[in-house]
Each structure stands twice: as structure tokens, then as C-alpha cells.
Amino acid sequence: QEDITVRTVGMAVSNMPQLEAMANEALPFNVKQTAAQIPDIMARGINQSASADLFEPPMMLLRAMWPTGKFQAWDTTKLPEWDQVVDLYKAPGKIWPDAWYGDGQNPSQVGYTSGPEARDFVDPGSTKWITHHPVLHNADTLGIRPDIIGRPIDSWKELINPEFAGRSALVAFPQIGLMDAAMAFQANGEIEYGDKGNMTREEIDFSIDRLIDLKKSGHWRVLWSTFNESVQLMVSGEVVIQSMWSPAVTAVKAEGVPCIYASPKEGMRGWHGALAISKKVTGKKLDQAYEYLNWWLDGWAGAFVARQGYYMSTVENTKKHLPAEEWDFWYEGKPAAKELPDPFGSPLINKGQVRDGGSYEQRFKKIAVWNSVMTENDYLVKRWTEFLTA
């Protein structure tokens, strides 16, 4: 191993001991991964940009992070895997011609910049410079306890159904919780938003006032803020329908408790993680940052995260490293041909089981809204605080 360490700070789903060990085994230099909460990734990237070489924020934060000038652009001509990256991040902003473009910040809108030192966003595909490199993505929806509910759930409006009063939960992050609620209000015929991912003040007011009314009537059992909390609420049966993330559903099932990731007819909410390089990185270490990224995209890591239910931006590379039965289950939406493992090698999927939400194509053709930071974000946070304290 060369005596240089490439340091990454990012989300816990992609910065963990197993992935760090894989990188150290595959690369001729050291890799040190650090998992952090989303606000801390952003704060460190902007205020302590020398504290790591690569930062992995959710893409919804890029409008706040990229213009600070603390990061440098990637040169796609030095990324042999860039051709393999799905078209969600390039000019069309979608993988299939008939896919929905989605409300909010489509990932292609913040992907490109005009030069290595630029701070702007330009049309997708118009330069060789990208603001960050997309890595993981997924589509989020509602988690439900089918054994307690006892009927199919096929619409977001069920999140606010009085039938589930006191047994519903919402994620406490304002930018995400509000969108989940908005999906429910619109599905219930209460409001038609212009853009759920970038609401007007009037739309924010309507939504928060409704959330407060629901809270005062005892509808919300809790507003959860950690992954583990969302898992325990479902395992205990205190909550039967809630905002949920894919691996949390998996974790509930691992406890032997039935849990389904709903597939609402109104579509899902999409999100992405991305790798950005600190401007402080130069010379040999910059070359190694590129080498690390090229390893990250070549398929090994993609196969690992597939077993958590996540998708890597280089889908075809993942396919090369995922046994056919696992590819068919995680990407094609087919019943498991045999028992399948989780990322750590323990049994996870029973033979014959089908992945909730369908195939990769079914999910990503129907993204209703992308995780976004709205123009009126400050106002949203102020009103959300009123909701939290109501």
C-alpha cells in the first residue's frame, strides 16, 4: 500500500467497514471511510473542506454546496465508467423515454458545470465537467404492516386515512416529510401542487396547516428522525403505515415481522447520493480520488449495495458482479429462484419472494418527485418548526 490515504465522508449506507475493506483490498493506497449524518456531511464539506478528500452528500444539497466554491469538478474524460452511467444524470434526465421526469430537482439539472473552477450549473451534457459523480439512488415510498392493516395499500392518501389515526408516522426531516405529506394531500384530492418539489408559500402554508390539524387530532404516533426508530416502530406494531426507507423495510423483515414497501399508483419519491471532490485535493491524491471512484463504479460496490436494496449509477457494471438470481430479484422484480443473502452473507430473501415496488424499471419510470431543497426552504423550515412544536 502507498502511504497516502483517500478519506471519504458520506452516508452510512455507503461508508461502512465492509466497503472500506473491499476498497483497501482492491486499491494500491489506503481508503478511510467515515459515516456521518446528512447535515454534518454538508457542514463539513463547506466549513472543513480539508477534513476529507471526497464528500458524499445527497444530490438535493448540491444547490447549496456547489456554489460555495469549496469543491472541484470531475473531468468525465478521465472516468472510463462515465459511459456506463444511466441517462438519469445526462441530457434526457430519465433512463427510459416514457419515464416521468418528476417534480422537484431532477438530477440532470445540477450535474454539469462550465469548467474545473466554475460554481455554476449548465445544461446536461454541454461540457465534460460534472459537479459531482452520482453513485447510489433509490425510490422511496410508504412502509406498511400488511398483517395488521389486512388490505392492499395502493395510494399515498392512506398515510392520512383516519382509519390509521395514532398509528401513522412521518419522517421528521422537513424537506422529505413535507413531500411525503404532499403526496398524500394531493392523492386525497385536497390540493393540486404546481411542483411538489418546489412549493409556493401558499402551498407550504396549506400543507403545514393540514399537518398541524392532523397532529392535534392525534393522527401522528410520532415523527421519526433515525433509521432505527422507523424500524422499531414497525416491529412493535405501534405504527402500521409510515414514511420509510428501503433498508428499514428489509430490517423489519429480518426480525421476522411482515412489512411491505407500498407501490402507490401516484408514483414514488426519488433520491441520490453523489461524490464531490474537495478543492483542496491536488496532485497524486487527486489521481487517487479518480482511481477510487473508478473502482467504486466498476461493479463490486454496486453488487454489495444492491443487496441493501440500492441502485448504483453504473447499472450494467453491477450486473456483471451480481449472480443471475440476485440480479433477477433486485433489478428485474422476479421471484427469488433460491434463498438470497444480505450484504453481509446472512440469509435475507426466501425462495419465491418478490421485491416490493417491482423492478428497477417500474420504480424509476414513476418518480413523482425528487428529493429537493425548495426555493422557499427557509420559510419551509420555519413553518415545519411550528408543526414540530404544535
C-alpha positions as CSV (number, residue, x, y, z in Angstrom):
1,Q,0.0,0.0,0.0
2,E,1.2,3.5,-0.9
3,D,1.4,5.7,2.2
4,I,-1.4,8.0,1.1
5,T,-5.0,7.8,2.4
6,V,-8.1,8.8,0.4
7,R,-10.7,10.0,3.0
8,T,-14.4,9.9,2.3
9,V,-17.3,11.3,4.4
10,G,-20.7,10.2,3.5
11,M,-23.9,8.3,4.3
12,A,-23.8,5.2,6.5
13,V,-25.3,3.0,3.7
14,S,-22.1,3.5,1.6
15,N,-19.5,4.2,4.2
16,M,-19.1,1.1,6.3
17,P,-16.4,-1.3,7.4
18,Q,-17.1,-3.9,4.7
19,L,-16.9,-1.4,1.8
20,E,-13.8,0.2,3.3
21,A,-12.2,-3.2,3.5
22,M,-13.1,-4.0,-0.1
23,A,-11.6,-0.7,-1.3
24,N,-8.4,-1.3,0.6
25,E,-8.0,-4.8,-0.8
26,A,-8.6,-3.6,-4.4
27,L,-6.6,-0.4,-4.5
28,P,-2.9,0.3,-4.1
29,F,-3.4,3.0,-1.5
30,N,-5.4,3.4,1.7
31,V,-9.0,4.3,1.9
32,K,-10.7,5.6,5.1
33,Q,-14.5,5.9,5.1
34,T,-16.4,7.9,7.7
35,A,-20.2,7.8,8.0
36,A,-22.0,11.0,9.0
37,Q,-25.5,12.4,9.3
38,I,-26.7,14.3,6.2
39,P,-26.4,17.8,7.8
40,D,-22.9,17.0,9.0
41,I,-21.7,15.9,5.5
42,M,-22.8,19.3,4.2
43,A,-21.4,21.3,7.1
44,R,-18.0,19.5,6.9
45,G,-17.9,19.9,3.1
46,I,-18.5,23.6,3.3
47,N,-16.7,24.6,6.6
48,Q,-13.9,21.9,6.9
49,S,-13.2,21.0,3.3
50,A,-9.7,19.9,4.1
51,S,-11.0,17.3,6.6
52,A,-11.7,14.8,3.9
53,D,-11.0,14.4,0.2
54,L,-14.3,13.2,-1.0
55,F,-17.7,14.2,0.3
56,E,-20.9,12.2,-0.4
57,P,-24.0,14.4,0.1
58,P,-27.5,13.7,-1.2
59,M,-27.8,15.4,-4.5
60,M,-30.6,17.6,-3.2
61,L,-28.0,19.6,-1.2
62,L,-25.9,20.4,-4.3
63,R,-27.6,23.8,-5.0
64,A,-26.4,24.9,-1.5
65,M,-22.9,23.2,-1.7
66,W,-21.6,23.6,-5.2
67,P,-21.8,27.4,-5.4
68,T,-19.6,27.8,-2.3
69,G,-16.5,27.1,-4.4
70,K,-15.2,24.5,-1.9
71,F,-15.4,21.7,-4.5
72,Q,-13.8,21.0,-7.9
73,A,-15.4,19.5,-10.9
74,W,-14.7,15.9,-12.1
75,D,-13.4,15.6,-15.7
76,T,-15.6,12.9,-17.3
77,T,-12.9,12.1,-19.9
78,K,-10.8,10.7,-17.0
79,L,-13.7,8.5,-15.9
80,P,-13.8,5.3,-18.1
81,E,-17.0,4.3,-16.4
82,W,-18.9,7.5,-17.3
83,D,-20.3,6.0,-20.4
84,Q,-21.9,3.3,-18.2
85,V,-23.8,5.9,-16.0
86,V,-27.5,5.8,-16.7
87,D,-29.2,8.6,-18.6
88,L,-31.0,9.9,-15.5
89,Y,-27.9,12.0,-14.9
90,K,-27.3,13.1,-18.5
91,A,-29.3,15.1,-21.1
92,P,-32.7,13.4,-21.0
93,G,-32.9,13.3,-17.2
94,K,-34.5,9.9,-17.5
95,I,-33.5,6.3,-18.2
96,W,-36.4,5.4,-20.5
97,P,-38.1,7.7,-23.0
98,D,-41.5,7.1,-21.4
99,A,-40.3,7.6,-17.8
100,W,-41.7,10.5,-15.8
101,Y,-39.3,13.5,-15.5
102,G,-40.7,14.2,-12.0
103,D,-41.3,17.3,-9.9
104,G,-38.5,19.0,-7.9
105,Q,-34.8,18.8,-8.7
106,N,-34.4,16.2,-11.5
107,P,-30.7,15.0,-11.0
108,S,-29.7,16.2,-14.5
109,Q,-30.3,19.8,-13.5
110,V,-27.4,20.0,-11.1
111,G,-25.0,17.6,-12.8
112,Y,-22.9,19.8,-15.1
113,T,-20.7,22.9,-14.7
114,S,-18.9,25.1,-17.2
115,G,-15.3,24.4,-16.1
116,P,-13.0,23.0,-13.4
117,E,-13.1,26.1,-11.3
118,A,-16.7,27.1,-12.0
119,R,-19.5,27.4,-9.5
120,D,-22.4,27.3,-11.9
121,F,-24.9,24.7,-13.3
122,V,-25.2,24.3,-17.0
123,D,-27.2,22.2,-19.4
124,P,-26.7,18.5,-19.0
125,G,-24.2,17.1,-21.5
126,S,-23.0,20.6,-22.6
127,T,-19.5,20.2,-21.1
128,K,-17.1,17.4,-19.9
129,W,-17.2,18.8,-16.3
130,I,-19.5,17.4,-13.7
131,T,-20.2,19.0,-10.3
132,H,-20.2,15.6,-8.5
133,H,-20.4,12.0,-9.5
134,P,-23.7,10.2,-8.9
135,V,-23.4,6.9,-7.0
136,L,-26.4,5.4,-5.2
137,H,-30.0,6.1,-5.9
138,N,-33.4,4.7,-4.9
139,A,-37.1,5.3,-4.9
140,D,-38.8,5.8,-1.5
141,T,-42.4,5.1,-0.6
142,L,-44.6,4.1,2.4
143,G,-43.8,1.1,4.6
144,I,-46.8,-0.8,5.9
145,R,-47.7,-3.7,8.2
146,P,-49.9,-5.9,5.9
147,D,-50.7,-8.4,8.7
148,I,-52.3,-5.6,10.8
149,I,-53.8,-3.5,8.0
150,G,-55.3,-6.5,6.3
151,R,-56.0,-5.0,2.9
152,P,-53.9,-3.7,-0.1
153,I,-52.5,-0.2,0.2
154,D,-52.1,1.4,-3.3
155,S,-52.2,5.2,-2.7
156,W,-50.3,7.8,-0.7
157,K,-53.7,9.1,0.6
158,E,-53.7,6.1,3.1
159,L,-51.0,7.9,5.1
160,I,-53.6,10.4,6.3
161,N,-56.6,8.0,6.4
162,P,-58.4,8.4,9.8
163,E,-58.5,4.6,9.9
164,F,-54.8,4.7,10.9
165,A,-55.1,7.6,13.4
166,G,-52.5,7.3,16.2
167,R,-50.7,4.5,14.1
168,S,-49.2,6.7,11.3
169,A,-45.7,8.2,11.4
170,L,-43.9,10.7,9.2
171,V,-40.1,11.3,8.8
172,A,-39.1,14.4,10.8
173,F,-36.8,15.9,8.1
174,P,-38.7,18.9,6.7
175,Q,-37.6,18.6,3.1
176,I,-38.6,14.9,2.9
177,G,-41.5,14.7,5.4
178,L,-43.3,17.6,3.6
179,M,-43.1,15.8,0.3
180,D,-44.5,12.6,1.7
181,A,-47.4,14.6,3.2
182,A,-47.9,16.5,-0.1
183,M,-48.1,13.2,-2.0
184,A,-50.9,12.2,0.5
185,F,-52.8,15.5,0.3
186,Q,-52.8,15.6,-3.5
187,A,-53.7,11.9,-3.8
188,N,-56.6,12.7,-1.4
189,G,-57.9,15.4,-3.7
190,E,-57.3,18.3,-1.3
191,I,-54.8,20.3,-3.4
192,E,-53.1,20.2,-6.8
193,Y,-49.5,21.4,-6.4
194,G,-47.7,23.3,-9.2
195,D,-44.5,21.5,-8.2
196,K,-44.3,19.3,-5.1
197,G,-40.6,19.6,-5.1
198,N,-40.6,23.4,-5.1
199,M,-43.7,24.7,-3.5
200,T,-45.0,28.3,-3.2
201,R,-45.5,29.8,0.2
202,E,-49.3,29.3,-0.1
203,E,-48.7,25.6,-0.8
204,I,-46.4,25.3,2.1
205,D,-48.9,27.0,4.4
206,F,-51.7,24.8,3.3
207,S,-49.6,21.7,3.8
208,I,-48.2,22.7,7.2
209,D,-51.7,23.8,8.5
210,R,-53.1,20.4,7.5
211,L,-50.1,18.6,9.2
212,I,-50.8,20.6,12.4
213,D,-54.5,19.7,12.3
214,L,-53.6,16.1,11.9
215,K,-51.2,16.3,14.7
216,K,-53.7,18.0,17.1
217,S,-56.2,15.3,16.3
218,G,-53.7,12.6,17.3
219,H,-53.1,11.2,13.8
220,W,-49.3,11.0,14.1
221,R,-48.0,8.5,16.5
222,V,-44.5,10.0,16.1
223,L,-42.2,12.0,13.8
224,W,-39.2,9.7,13.5
225,S,-35.7,11.0,12.8
226,T,-33.5,7.9,12.8
227,F,-33.5,4.8,10.7
228,N,-33.6,2.5,13.7
229,E,-36.6,4.4,15.2
230,S,-38.5,3.7,12.0
231,V,-37.6,0.0,12.2
232,Q,-38.7,-0.3,15.9
233,L,-42.0,1.5,15.3
234,M,-42.9,-1.1,12.7
235,V,-41.5,-4.2,14.6
236,S,-43.5,-3.2,17.7
237,G,-46.7,-2.6,15.7
238,E,-47.1,0.8,17.3
239,V,-47.2,2.2,13.7
240,V,-48.8,0.4,10.8
241,I,-48.1,2.9,8.0
242,Q,-45.3,5.5,7.7
243,S,-42.6,7.2,5.7
244,M,-39.9,4.5,5.3
245,W,-36.6,3.8,3.6
246,S,-35.9,0.6,1.7
247,P,-33.3,-1.0,4.0
248,A,-35.6,-0.2,7.0
249,V,-38.2,-2.4,5.4
250,T,-35.6,-5.1,5.0
251,A,-34.5,-4.7,8.6
252,V,-38.1,-5.2,9.8
253,K,-38.4,-8.4,7.8
254,A,-35.1,-9.6,9.2
255,E,-36.8,-9.6,12.6
256,G,-39.4,-12.0,11.3
257,V,-42.1,-9.2,11.1
258,P,-44.2,-8.8,7.9
259,C,-43.5,-5.4,6.2
260,I,-44.3,-4.2,2.7
261,Y,-42.9,-1.3,0.7
262,A,-46.1,0.0,-0.9
263,S,-46.2,0.7,-4.7
264,P,-48.6,3.7,-4.8
265,K,-50.3,4.5,-8.2
266,E,-49.2,8.1,-7.8
267,G,-45.5,7.1,-8.0
268,M,-42.6,7.3,-5.7
269,R,-40.1,9.9,-4.3
270,G,-36.6,9.6,-5.8
271,W,-33.2,10.4,-4.2
272,H,-29.5,10.2,-5.0
273,G,-26.1,10.3,-3.3
274,A,-23.1,11.8,-5.1
275,L,-19.3,12.1,-4.6
276,A,-17.8,15.6,-4.7
277,I,-14.1,16.3,-4.5
278,S,-12.7,18.9,-2.1
279,K,-10.9,21.8,-3.9
280,K,-8.0,21.1,-1.5
281,V,-7.2,17.8,-3.3
282,T,-4.4,18.1,-5.8
283,G,-1.6,16.1,-7.4
284,K,-1.1,12.4,-6.6
285,K,-4.1,12.4,-4.3
286,L,-6.4,13.8,-7.0
287,D,-5.3,10.9,-9.3
288,Q,-6.1,8.5,-6.5
289,A,-9.5,10.1,-5.9
290,Y,-10.3,9.3,-9.6
291,E,-8.9,5.8,-9.1
292,Y,-11.1,5.3,-6.0
293,L,-14.2,6.5,-7.9
294,N,-13.5,4.2,-10.9
295,W,-13.2,1.3,-8.5
296,W,-16.4,2.3,-6.8
297,L,-18.3,2.3,-10.2
298,D,-16.8,-0.9,-11.7
299,G,-19.5,-3.2,-10.2
300,W,-18.2,-4.7,-6.9
301,A,-19.6,-2.0,-4.7
302,G,-22.8,-1.9,-6.9
303,A,-23.4,-5.6,-6.1
304,F,-22.8,-5.0,-2.4
305,V,-25.3,-2.1,-2.2
306,A,-27.8,-4.0,-4.4
307,R,-28.3,-6.4,-1.5
308,Q,-29.4,-3.5,0.6
309,G,-31.9,-2.6,-2.0
310,Y,-30.0,0.3,-3.5
311,Y,-29.1,1.0,-7.1
312,M,-25.6,2.2,-8.4
313,S,-25.5,4.7,-11.2
314,T,-23.5,2.2,-13.4
315,V,-26.2,-0.4,-13.6
316,E,-24.6,-2.7,-16.2
317,N,-21.4,-2.9,-14.2
318,T,-23.4,-4.0,-11.2
319,K,-25.0,-6.8,-13.3
320,K,-21.5,-8.2,-14.1
321,H,-20.8,-8.8,-10.4
322,L,-24.3,-9.9,-9.2
323,P,-25.2,-13.6,-9.6
324,A,-28.1,-14.0,-12.0
325,E,-30.6,-15.0,-9.3
326,E,-29.8,-11.8,-7.3
327,W,-30.0,-9.6,-10.4
328,D,-33.4,-11.1,-11.3
329,F,-34.7,-10.4,-7.8
330,W,-33.2,-6.9,-7.1
331,Y,-33.4,-5.4,-10.6
332,E,-35.9,-7.4,-12.6
333,G,-38.6,-7.8,-10.0
334,K,-38.7,-11.6,-10.5
335,P,-39.4,-14.1,-7.7
336,A,-36.2,-15.3,-5.9
337,A,-35.0,-18.5,-7.6
338,K,-33.4,-19.6,-4.3
339,E,-32.6,-18.1,-0.8
340,L,-30.6,-14.9,-1.2
341,P,-28.2,-13.2,1.1
342,D,-27.9,-9.7,2.6
343,P,-24.7,-7.8,2.0
344,F,-23.1,-9.5,5.0
345,G,-23.8,-13.1,3.8
346,S,-26.8,-13.8,6.1
347,P,-30.0,-15.2,4.6
348,L,-32.4,-12.4,3.8
349,I,-34.7,-13.3,0.9
350,N,-36.7,-16.6,0.9
351,K,-37.1,-18.6,-2.2
352,G,-40.1,-17.4,-4.2
353,Q,-40.2,-13.9,-2.5
354,V,-40.7,-10.9,-4.8
355,R,-39.3,-7.4,-4.2
356,D,-41.8,-4.8,-3.2
357,G,-42.3,-2.0,-5.6
358,G,-41.4,-4.0,-8.6
359,S,-38.4,-3.9,-10.9
360,Y,-35.9,-1.1,-11.3
361,E,-37.7,0.0,-14.5
362,Q,-41.1,0.0,-12.8
363,R,-39.8,2.1,-9.9
364,F,-37.8,4.6,-11.9
365,K,-40.3,5.1,-14.6
366,K,-42.7,6.5,-12.0
367,I,-40.8,9.0,-9.9
368,A,-43.4,11.6,-8.9
369,V,-41.0,13.9,-7.2
370,W,-37.2,14.1,-6.4
371,N,-35.8,15.0,-3.0
372,S,-35.1,18.7,-3.3
373,V,-34.3,21.8,-1.4
374,M,-37.0,24.3,-2.3
375,T,-36.5,28.0,-3.2
376,E,-38.7,28.8,-0.1
377,N,-36.6,26.4,2.1
378,D,-36.1,29.0,4.9
379,Y,-39.8,29.6,5.1
380,L,-40.5,25.8,5.0
381,V,-38.1,25.2,7.9
382,K,-39.7,28.0,9.9
383,R,-43.2,26.6,9.3
384,W,-42.0,23.0,9.9
385,T,-40.7,24.0,13.3
386,E,-44.2,25.3,14.1
387,F,-45.5,21.9,13.2
388,L,-42.9,20.1,15.4
389,T,-43.8,22.2,18.4
390,A,-47.6,22.3,17.9
